Amino acid sequence: MSLGATSRSLRGISVVVALLAIGAAGCADVVDSAKDGAKKVARQRSVFSLSTGDCYNPNSKAAASEEFAIEVVPCKEPHEGQVVGEFTIDDEKSFPGADAVAVIADERCPVEAQKFAPDTWALPTGAEVFYYHPTKESWATGDRSVSCAYTKESGKLTGSLKNAPLDADQLAYLKGSTAVYDALWENQPEGEVEDDLPGYKAQAKAVAAALDTHVQALRNIEQPETGKLRAQLEKAAGEWKKAASAGDSDTFYIAYDGAFTGIDPNKSIAARKELKLATTVPADEAEVWAG
């Protein structure tokens, strides 16, 4: 497939291939510019050939454009994104539309990112999930792949975001912890408790269930700080269960106070240190529990 024959859309970053030109300058500048240009050209890759782990730079910042080639670079060099996973859309015969594809990618790319870098606390500040997805034109040529990537809100990344190999205890902790916070935020009602008590009770029930599973897995980790965290989370699970069974909003609030503070991520730092995981609470999480 020749470059430019079809293109793929990038959610969050839009780029096009830019022509490289050498302006009038001194001889040394011309040679240096020619070398840089040759290196950039040699690194050009079709977006259809991206692989998990590839670090890349877009070729421009043109708004509302579509990408068909990018510059793949060594991860040790500053770069704007890294591919963290991919999947194919197999259950659609005809192009479902850009919005429908985006819904699918919004759901599945975070899962791929989690597999690539399970310890999200180790990610640099501002790292966000983006993705390349098929366009109507590329779909017609058989393109069904979505490439998931991490980019930064501003600035560039340096080094690979892939976590070092994790042991069974680390993976068990991260799986359970992630499930707890997913249950919290994915079930967050939009209104106040007084306006949607059933919704908040459903959220509390989901968090309590996730905590029960997390606590059970932590029983297999025989380390002191992890044991203390387990006891704390077990107590928090009890408060979430009280909130889930509250008969009115006042009763819910009384239970919720202890339930919410019981899963404050700051209280897991000692156990994380013991398990040799990242110990800096992400800024967005720290802000929530700072009140």
Residue pairs with C-beta under 8 A, 6 or more apart in sequence:
1 46
1 48
1 141
3 17
3 44
3 46
3 68
3 69
4 17
4 68
5 68
5 141
6 68
6 135
6 137
6 138
6 140
6 141
6 143
7 47
7 66
7 67
7 68
7 135
7 137
7 138
8 47
8 48
8 66
8 67
8 68
8 132
8 133
8 134
8 135
8 138
8 143
9 66
9 67
9 98
9 132
9 133
9 134
9 135
10 58
10 66
10 67
10 130
10 131
10 132
10 133
11 102
11 105
11 130
11 131
11 132
11 133
12 128
12 130
12 131
12 151
13 58
13 80
13 81
13 130
13 151
14 61
14 62
14 63
14 64
14 65
14 66
14 67
15 58
15 59
15 60
15 61
15 62
15 65
15 67
15 70
16 59
16 60
16 62
16 65
16 66
16 67
17 44
17 59
17 60
17 68
17 69
18 59
18 60
20 37
20 40
20 41
22 30
22 33
22 34
22 37
23 33
25 33
40 71
43 71
43 72
43 73
44 69
44 70
44 71
44 72
45 54
45 56
45 69
45 70
45 71
45 72
46 68
46 69
47 67
47 68
47 69
47 70
47 132
47 147
48 138
48 143
48 145
50 56
50 70
50 72
50 83
50 86
50 132
50 147
51 83
52 83
52 84
52 85
52 86
52 116
53 75
53 82
53 83
53 84
53 160
53 162
54 72
54 82
54 83
55 72
55 73
55 74
55 75
55 77
55 79
55 81
55 82
55 83
55 157
55 160
56 70
56 71
56 72
56 73
56 79
56 80
56 81
56 82
56 83
56 149
57 70
57 71
57 73
57 79
57 80
57 81
58 67
58 70
58 71
58 80
58 81
59 69
59 70
59 71
66 135
67 132
73 79
75 82
75 159
75 160
76 158
76 159
77 158
78 156
78 157
78 158
79 156
79 157
79 158
80 151
80 152
80 156
80 157
81 130
81 149
81 150
81 151
81 157
82 149
82 150
82 157
82 160
82 161
83 147
83 148
83 149
84 112
84 113
84 116
84 117
84 129
84 148
84 149
84 150
84 161
84 162
85 109
85 111
85 112
85 113
85 115
85 116
85 147
85 148
86 112
86 145
86 146
86 147
86 148
87 108
87 112
87 145
87 146
87 148
88 144
88 145
88 146
89 96
89 101
89 104
89 134
89 144
89 145
89 146
90 144
92 100
95 134
95 136
95 139
95 140
98 133
98 135
98 136
101 133
101 134
101 146
102 133
104 146
105 131
105 133
105 146
105 148
108 146
108 148
109 129
109 131
109 146
109 148
110 129
112 148
113 129
113 148
113 150
114 120
114 178
116 161
116 162
116 163
117 123
117 150
117 161
117 162
117 163
118 163
118 166
118 170
118 171
118 174
118 175
118 178
119 163
119 166
119 170
119 174
119 277
119 278
120 178
120 282
121 272
121 277
121 278
121 279
121 280
121 281
121 282
122 163
122 277
122 278
123 150
123 161
123 282
124 152
124 157
124 161
125 282
125 283
126 152
126 153
126 154
126 155
127 150
127 151
127 152
127 153
127 157
127 161
128 150
128 151
128 152
128 153
129 148
129 149
129 150
130 148
130 149
130 150
130 151
131 146
131 147
131 148
131 149
132 146
132 147
132 149
133 146
134 143
134 144
134 145
134 146
135 143
150 157
150 161
151 157
166 174
169 220
169 221
169 223
169 226
169 275
170 275
170 276
170 277
172 217
172 218
172 220
172 221
173 217
173 218
173 221
173 226
173 271
173 272
173 275
173 277
174 277
175 217
176 210
176 213
176 214
176 215
176 217
176 218
177 214
177 268
179 210
179 213
179 214
180 207
180 210
180 211
180 214
180 233
180 263
181 263
182 210
183 203
183 206
183 207
183 209
183 210
184 203
184 206
184 207
184 263
186 206
187 199
187 202
187 203
187 206
187 207
188 203
189 196
189 199
189 200
189 203
190 196
191 199
193 200
193 249
193 252
193 253
193 256
194 249
197 246
197 248
197 249
197 252
200 243
200 252
200 256
201 243
201 244
201 245
201 246
201 252
202 244
204 240
204 241
204 243
204 244
204 246
204 252
204 255
204 256
204 259
205 240
205 241
205 244
207 240
207 259
207 263
208 237
208 240
208 241
208 244
211 233
211 234
211 236
211 237
211 240
211 263
212 237
214 233
215 230
215 233
215 234
215 237
218 226
218 227
218 229
218 230
218 233
219 230
221 227
221 230
221 275
223 271
223 274
223 275
224 274
225 270
225 271
225 273
225 274
226 271
226 274
226 275
228 270
228 271
229 267
229 268
229 270
229 271
232 262
232 267
233 262
233 263
235 258
235 262
236 258
236 259
236 262
236 263
239 255
239 256
239 258
239 259
239 262
240 255
240 259
240 262
242 251
242 255
242 259
243 252
243 255
243 256
243 259
246 252
246 255
261 289
264 289
265 281
265 285
265 286
265 289
266 281
266 286
266 289
269 279
269 281
272 278
272 279
273 279
